[in-house]
Amino acid sequence: ELVGIEQDLLDRDPILLPRGHRKLVTIAEALTLDPQVLLLDEPTVGLGAASRQHIRQLIARLSEMGKAVLLAENDVDFIAEVADTVTVLDQGHVALHGPVRAVFEEENWDRLAEFHLRPPHATQLARHLGMSALTCDELISQLSSVQDKTERSA
């Protein structure tokens, strides 16, 4: 139930399931041991938007339950959405570490580029618009706020 596996999938061979469902089955298997820490290695690779959103919500639920979720992930947009803290590794050594917002601040963009990483797309677009946002939700909220102010002043 926690990972959202539908009842009709329980009797099917996991190998024959779509990739997103296979990932959920793997996470469910790990959760049967009730771990305090869960390590997910690129949980969104090859997934569509709906499955990515489902994994994002699952990570949030696990966090709310007091579970530590460690991600090995290259997708900075996903990291910006789910992470509290980010560690950028360079050949096994810590290159950058800190709160997600601090790691993706503009002052670190050149440093991120050294590791072939870019800031999240929402962060880049926000900068281009003269705003500051980490995620798409934040950027949308700020744009809505600007639109509301514009409509009230008109």
LOKOL-653676 format. One record per atom (N, C-alpha, C, O): residue in three letters; x, y, z. Coordinates in steps of 0.05 Angstrom, whole numbers, plus 5000, padded with zeros to 4 digits. Layout:
% LOKOL-653676
ALAXYZ;...
END
This chain:
% LOKOL-653676
GLU501649765000;GLU500050005000;GLU501750255000;GLU501150444986;LEU503850255016;LEU505550495019;LEU506750584992;LEU506750814986;VAL507650394976;VAL508850464950;VAL506850494928;VAL507550584906;GLY504350414933;GLY502250454913;GLY502050234892;GLY501250294869;ILE502849994899;ILE502549774880;ILE499649684880;ILE498449624900;GLU498549684856;GLU495749614853;GLU495349314858;GLU497049154851;GLN493049244869;GLN492448964876;GLN492748774852;GLN493748554856;ASP491848864829;ASP491948684805;ASP494848624796;ASP495248444780;LEU496848764807;LEU499548714799;LEU500948514818;LEU503048404812;LEU499648454841;LEU500948284861;LEU501447994851;LEU503247864861;ASP499847904833;ASP500047624823;ASP501647604797;ASP501947394786;ARG502747834787;ARG504247834762;ARG507147804767;ARG508147894788;ASP508547694748;ASP511447674749;ASP512747944747;ASP512248084727;PRO514248034768;PRO515348304767;PRO517148364743;PRO517348594734;ILE518348164732;ILE520048194709;ILE518448294685;ILE519548434667;LEU515848224684;LEU514248294661;LEU512748564665;LEU511348654647;LEU513148684688;LEU511848944693;LEU513349174679;LEU515749144673;PRO512049394674;PRO513349634663;PRO515549724683;PRO515349674707;ARG517449864673;ARG519749954689;ARG518950094715;ARG520050044736;GLY517050284713;GLY516150434737;GLY515050244758;GLY515650284782;HIS513450054750;HIS512349864769;HIS514549684781;HIS514449614805;ARG516449604764;ARG518649434774;ARG520249584796;ARG521049464816;LYS520649844792;LYS522050004812;LYS520450004838;LYS521649984860;LEU517850034836;LEU516150044860;LEU516249774874;LEU516349764899;VAL516249554859;VAL516549284872;VAL519149264887;VAL519249154909;THR521349354875;THR523949344887;THR523949504913;THR525049414933;ILE522849744912;ILE522649914937;ILE520949774958;ILE521649774981;ALA518749654949;ALA516949514968;ALA518449284981;ALA518149235005;GLU520049134966;GLU521548914977;GLU523449014999;GLU523748895020;ALA524849244993;ALA526649355013;ALA525149445038;ALA526149415060;LEU522749555034;LEU521249655057;LEU520149435075;LEU519349495098;THR519949195065;THR518948975082;THR520748925106;THR519848815126;LEU523249005104;LEU525148975127;LEU524949215146;LEU526349215166;ASP523249405140;ASP522849645157;ASP525449785163;ASP526149835186;PRO527049855142;PRO529549985147;PRO529250275156;PRO527250405149;GLN531150385170;GLN531150665178;GLN532350835156;GLN531751075153;VAL534050705139;VAL535350845117;VAL534850685091;VAL535050435091;LEU534050825070;LEU533550705045;LEU535350835024;LEU535251085021;LEU536950685010;LEU538650784989;LEU537450724962;LEU536950494955;LEU536950934947;LEU535750914920;LEU537751004899;LEU538751234900;ASP538450824881;ASP540350884860;ASP538850964834;ASP537750794821;GLU538851224828;GLU537551334805;GLU534751224801;GLU534151084781;PRO532951274820;PRO530351154819;PRO528551254797;PRO526451124791;THR529251464783;THR527551574762;THR528551534734;THR527251614715;VAL530851394731;VAL531951344704;VAL529951194687;VAL528950984695;GLY529351304664;GLY527651174645;GLY524651184651;GLY523051054638;LEU523851344671;LEU521051364678;LEU519751604666;LEU521051804661;GLY517251584661;GLY515651804651;GLY514951994673;GLY515551944697;ALA513552214666;ALA512952424686;ALA511152314708;ALA511652384732;ALA509152154702;ALA507352054723;ALA508851874743;ALA508451894767;SER510551704733;SER512151524751;SER514151684767;SER514551624791;ARG515351884755;ARG517252054770;ARG515752194793;ARG516752214815;GLN513352294787;GLN511752424808;GLN511052234830;GLN511052304854;HIS510451984823;HIS509751784842;HIS512151724861;HIS511851704885;ILE514451694849;ILE516951644864;ILE517451884883;ILE518251854906;ARG517052124872;ARG517452374888;ARG515652374913;ARG516552424935;GLN513052304908;GLN511152294931;GLN511852074950;GLN511552114975;LEU512851844940;LEU513651624958;LEU515951714976;LEU515951654999;ILE517951844964;ILE520251944980;ILE519352135001;ILE520252125024;ALA517452314995;ALA516352495015;ALA514952345037;ALA515352415061;ARG513352145030;ARG512051985051;ARG514051845069;ARG513651835093;LEU516051725057;LEU518151585073;LEU519451785092;LEU520051715115;SER520052015082;SER521352225099;SER519452295122;SER520452325145;GLU516952335116;GLU514952395137;GLU514852175158;GLU514252225182;MET515351925150;MET515351705169;MET517951685185;MET518251505202;GLY519751865180;GLY522251865195;GLY524451705182;GLY526551655195;LYS524051615158;LYS526051455144;LYS528051635130;LYS527251845119;ALA530551565131;ALA532551715116;ALA532651595088;ALA533051355085;VAL532451765068;VAL532651665040;VAL535151795028;VAL535352035025;LEU537051625020;LEU539451705007;LEU539151654977;LEU538451424969;LEU539651854961;LEU539451824932;LEU542151844919;LEU543652024925;ALA542751664901;ALA544951694882;ALA543551774856;ALA542251604844;GLU543752024848;GLU542152124827;GLU543652344811;GLU544952504823;ASN543352334785;ASN544552534768;ASN542552744758;ASN543352954747;ASP540052704762;ASP537952884753;ASP537553104773;ASP536253074793;VAL538853334767;VAL538753564787;VAL535953674791;VAL535353774812;ASP534253644771;ASP531453744774;ASP530053574795;ASP528653674812;PHE530453314794;PHE529253134814;PHE530453184841;PHE529053184861;ILE533053214842;ILE534453264868;ILE533253524880;ILE532753524904;ALA532953734864;ALA531853984875;ALA529053944887;ALA528354074906;GLU527553764875;GLU524853714885;GLU524653554911;GLU522853594927;VAL526553364915;VAL526253184938;VAL528453204959;VAL527953114982;ALA530653324953;ALA532953304972;ALA532953534992;ALA531953754986;ASP533953485016;ASP534453685036;ASP537353775034;ASP538054005036;THR539053575030;THR541953615030;THR543053485005;THR542153274996;VAL545153604993;VAL546353504969;VAL549353474973;VAL550653644985;THR550453254964;THR553353214963;THR554153154934;THR553152964923;VAL555853314923;VAL556953274896;VAL559653134900;VAL561353244913;LEU559952904888;LEU562352754890;LEU564052784864;LEU562952804842;ASP566652794868;ASP568552804846;ASP570552584851;ASP572252604868;GLN570352364835;GLN572152134838;GLN572252034867;GLN574351974877;GLY569852024879;GLY569651924906;GLY570252114929;GLY570052044952;HIS570852364922;HIS571452574942;HIS569252784941;HIS568052844920;VAL568552894965;VAL566553094967;VAL567553354954;VAL569553464963;ALA566053444934;ALA566753694920;ALA565053924930;ALA566054144933;LEU562553874934;LEU560554064945;LEU558753924963;LEU557953694958;HIS557954054985;HIS556153925004;HIS554654145018;HIS555754355026;GLY552054105022;GLY550454295037;GLY547554275031;GLY546654095016;PRO545954455043;PRO543054455037;PRO542654495007;PRO544154624993;VAL540554364996;VAL540154364967;VAL540054644956;VAL541254694935;ARG538754824969;ARG538555104959;ARG541355234958;ARG541955374939;ALA542955174977;ALA545655304978;ALA547455184956;ALA548955324943;VAL547254924952;VAL548954794931;VAL548254904903;VAL550054934887;PHE545754954898;PHE544855044872;PHE544755354869;PHE543655454850;GLU545855494889;GLU545955784887;GLU547755864863;GLU549555724855;GLU547156104852;GLU548556194829;GLU551656204833;GLU553156164814;GLU552456264857;GLU555356274862;GLU556756004858;GLU559256004856;ASN555255784858;ASN556455524854;ASN556155414825;ASN557055194820;TRP554955574808;TRP554455474781;TRP556955404766;TRP557055194752;ASP559055564768;ASP561555494755;ASP562755244766;ASP563855074751;ARG562555214792;ARG563654974806;ARG562054724796;ARG563254514791;LEU559454754795;LEU557754524785;LEU558554454756;LEU558654214750;ALA559154654740;ALA559854604712;ALA562454434710;ALA562754284691;GLU564254474729;GLU566654314730;GLU566054014731;GLU567653854722;PHE563753944742;PHE563053664745;PHE560853584726;PHE559453384729;HIS560553754705;HIS558653704683;HIS555753704694;HIS554053554685;LEU555253874714;LEU552553904725;LEU551654184720;LEU553154374720;ARG549054214716;ARG547854474713;ARG545854514735;ARG544854314747;PRO545254754742;PRO543154794762;PRO540454694751;PRO540154664727;PRO538554654769;PRO535854564759;PRO534754764738;PRO535355004739;HIS533254654720;HIS532154824698;HIS530455054710;HIS530655284700;ALA528855004730;ALA527255214742;ALA528955434753;ALA528255674752;THR531255364765;THR533055564776;THR534255734754;THR534555974757;GLN535055604732;GLN536155754710;GLN534055944698;GLN534656184692;LEU531655854694;LEU529556014682;LEU528856244701;LEU528456474692;ALA528656184727;ALA528056394747;ALA530156614745;ALA529556854746;ARG532756544743;ARG534856744741;ARG534456914717;ARG534757154718;HIS533856784694;HIS533356924669;HIS531057134672;HIS531157344659;LEU529157064689;LEU526857234693;LEU527257434716;LEU525457584723;GLY529657434728;GLY530257614750;GLY528957524776;GLY528457684794;MET528557264779;MET527357144803;MET529256944815;MET531456894805;SER528356834837;SER529956624850;SER528056394857;SER526156424873;ALA528456154845;ALA526855924851;ALA528555674847;ALA530355664831;LEU527955474863;LEU529355214861;LEU527855014845;LEU529054854830;THR525255004847;THR523554804834;THR521454934816;THR521055174817;CYS520254774799;CYS518154874782;CYS515854984798;CYS514655184791;ASP515154844820;ASP512954934837;ASP513555214848;ASP511755384849;GLU515955254857;GLU516755524867;GLU516555734846;GLU515555954850;LEU517455674822;LEU517455864800;LEU514555924792;LEU513956164787;ILE512955724790;ILE510055774784;ILE508755944805;ILE507256124798;SER509355894830;SER508256054851;SER509056344849;SER507456524852;GLN511556394843;GLN512556664840;GLN511356804816;GLN510557034817;LEU511056654794;LEU509856774770;LEU506956834774;LEU505957034765;SER505556664789;SER502756714795;SER502456954813;SER500657114810;SER504356984832;SER504257214849;SER504757474833;SER503357674838;VAL506557474814;VAL507057704797;VAL504557764781;VAL503857994777;GLN503257554770;GLN500857594754;GLN498657714771;GLN497257894762;ASP498357614795;ASP496257724813;ASP496658024819;ASP494858184818;LYS499258094824;LYS499858374829;LYS499258544805;LYS498258764807;THR499958444781;THR499558584757;THR496558624752;THR495658844744;GLU494958424757;GLU492058444753;GLU490758634773;GLU488958784766;ARG491758634798;ARG490658824818;ARG491359114812;ARG489759294818;SER493659154800;SER494459434795;SER493259544769;SER493259784764;ALA492159354753;ALA491059444727;ALA488259554729;ALA487059634709;
END
